[in-house]
Amino acid sequence: MPEIKSRPKWGKLDPAKQASAHLVCAERGAIDAVARAFAGRPEVIGKTILVHVAEGDAGAPASLAGVAYHPLPSRATALTAFRAHLGRAKMGTQLHLAGSEAFLNEASALAHGCGVVGDGLTTELCGDPARRVQCVHCKGMMDDVSASPVACRHCGVNLMVRDHYSRRLGAFMGVCVDAEAPGDLPAAASF
């Protein structure tokens, strides 16, 4: 598949030893990427706050013992906590984000809104390739779309998920696929 030029490029988590503090926001299973990046780095772990969208009472991995761990039940709650920590962050704090594309886009927008740019932010895309899609007809947003075409959950229109990614919305565009021949849909294809 050719590269989607509008899609952001995510990297790998890379905690800098010289940062005065580290603020991490991770979504569910992305905690494994955080553990890999921070493991065996006591000079970094002791000055790290970890906000995690956690399922159940799993707790932080043993390799992250020593971080200030804040498990939260939902993406919205975690991003609210992340925003609060950003408001208290001092100069020299490095931010790290790990999760799905929709999560990274939303959390990155918060960080950029607070003036964090360049090496002050590292990101890592983790998890399944499901996409966040906006129906261009009703403007409804759908998370976790894993195949195209898909019926809009808001207006019912059959949508072809285009490869155009809107950074402003943090979503791919979904356009009517059967306007000319209602009900005539192409075979579903997973991402």
C-alpha positions in Angstrom: 0.0 0.0 0.0 1.4 3.4 -0.9 2.2 5.8 2.0 -0.6 8.1 3.0 0.9 11.5 2.9 -1.7 13.2 5.1 -1.2 10.6 7.8 1.1 11.6 10.7 4.3 9.7 11.2 4.6 8.2 14.7 8.0 7.1 16.1 9.2 5.2 19.1 9.2 6.2 22.8 12.6 7.6 23.6 13.0 8.9 27.1 15.9 11.4 27.3 18.2 10.9 30.3 18.7 14.7 30.5 15.0 15.6 30.8 14.1 17.0 34.2 10.9 14.9 34.3 8.8 12.5 32.2 5.1 12.5 31.7 3.7 9.4 30.0 0.1 8.8 28.7 -0.6 5.3 27.5 -3.7 3.5 26.2 -4.4 -0.1 27.4 -1.9 -2.6 25.9 0.5 0.2 24.9 1.8 -0.1 28.4 4.1 -2.8 27.0 5.8 -0.2 24.7 6.2 2.1 27.7 7.8 -0.8 29.7 10.2 -1.6 26.9 11.3 2.1 26.6 11.7 2.7 30.3 12.9 -0.7 31.6 16.4 -0.7 33.1 16.6 3.1 33.2 16.4 4.0 36.9 17.7 7.5 36.2 14.4 8.1 34.2 11.9 5.9 36.1 12.3 7.9 39.4 11.1 11.1 37.7 8.2 9.7 35.7 4.5 10.1 36.0 2.4 7.5 34.1 -1.2 8.1 33.2 -2.7 4.8 31.9 -6.0 3.9 30.4 -6.1 0.6 32.3 -8.5 -2.3 32.1 -9.4 -3.6 35.5 -6.9 -3.5 38.3 -3.9 -4.7 36.3 -1.3 -2.3 37.8 1.9 -1.2 36.3 4.4 -3.8 35.0 7.1 -4.7 37.4 9.7 -3.1 35.2 8.0 0.2 35.8 8.2 0.0 39.6 9.1 3.4 40.9 7.0 5.5 38.5 4.0 7.5 39.8 1.3 5.3 38.3 -2.2 6.6 37.7 -4.6 4.0 36.2 -7.8 5.4 34.8 -10.9 3.6 33.4 -11.4 5.5 30.1 -9.7 7.5 27.4 -11.6 10.6 28.3 -10.6 10.4 32.0 -7.0 9.7 31.2 -6.8 12.6 28.8 -8.3 14.9 31.4 -5.7 13.8 33.9 -3.0 14.1 31.3 -4.2 17.7 30.6 -4.0 18.5 34.3 -0.5 17.1 34.6 0.5 19.1 31.5 -0.7 22.2 33.3 1.6 21.5 36.2 4.6 20.4 34.1 7.9 22.4 34.4 10.3 23.3 31.7 12.4 20.3 30.8 9.6 17.8 31.1 9.5 15.3 28.2 6.2 13.8 27.1 5.6 10.3 25.9 2.4 9.0 24.2 1.6 5.4 23.3 -1.6 4.0 21.9 -4.0 3.9 18.9 -3.8 6.5 16.2 -7.0 8.3 17.4 -5.5 8.3 21.0 -2.2 9.7 19.8 -3.8 12.4 17.7 -6.0 13.5 20.6 -3.2 13.5 23.2 -0.7 15.1 20.7 -3.2 17.9 20.1 -3.3 18.5 23.9 0.5 18.6 24.1 0.8 20.9 21.1 -1.8 23.2 22.6 0.4 23.5 25.6 3.4 24.4 23.5 5.2 21.1 23.5 7.1 20.5 20.2 10.1 18.7 18.8 12.1 16.5 21.1 9.7 17.4 23.9 7.3 14.7 22.7 7.8 11.1 21.7 5.1 8.9 20.4 4.5 5.2 19.5 1.6 3.7 17.6 0.5 0.5 19.3 -2.5 -1.8 19.0 -4.8 -2.9 16.2 -5.0 -0.9 12.9 -8.6 0.2 13.4 -9.3 3.7 12.2 -11.3 6.6 13.5 -13.6 7.7 10.7 -15.7 10.8 10.1 -18.8 10.5 7.9 -18.5 13.5 5.5 -22.3 13.4 5.2 -23.5 13.8 8.8 -20.1 14.7 10.4 -20.5 11.8 12.9 -17.3 10.2 14.3 -16.8 6.5 14.6 -13.9 4.9 16.5 -12.5 1.4 16.0 -13.5 1.0 12.3 -11.6 -2.1 11.1 -13.0 -2.6 7.5 -14.3 -0.7 4.5 -17.1 -0.2 3.5 -18.9 0.4 6.8 -22.3 1.7 7.6 -22.3 5.1 9.4 -23.4 4.5 13.0 -25.1 7.9 13.0 -26.9 8.3 9.7 -26.7 4.8 8.2 -25.0 5.8 4.9 -22.7 3.1 3.5 -19.2 4.6 3.6 -16.0 3.8 1.8 -13.1 4.8 4.1 -10.7 6.9 2.1 -7.0 7.0 2.8 -7.2 10.7 3.4 -6.4 11.5 7.0 -7.4 14.8 8.6 -4.9 15.8 11.3 -7.3 18.5 12.5 -10.0 15.9 13.2 -7.8 13.0 13.8 -9.8 10.8 11.5 -10.0 9.3 8.1 -12.8 10.4 5.7 -15.8 8.2 5.0 -17.7 8.9 1.8 -20.9 7.3 0.4 -19.9 4.2 -1.6 -23.3 3.4 -3.2 -24.7 6.7 -4.2 -25.0 5.7 -7.9 -26.3 2.2 -7.2 -27.9 2.0 -3.7 -27.1 -1.4 -2.0 -24.4 -2.3 -4.5 -21.4 -2.5 -2.2 -17.8 -3.7 -2.9 -16.4 -6.6 -0.9 -15.3 -5.6 2.6 -11.6 -5.1 3.1 -9.8 -5.0 6.5 -7.1 -2.4 7.2 
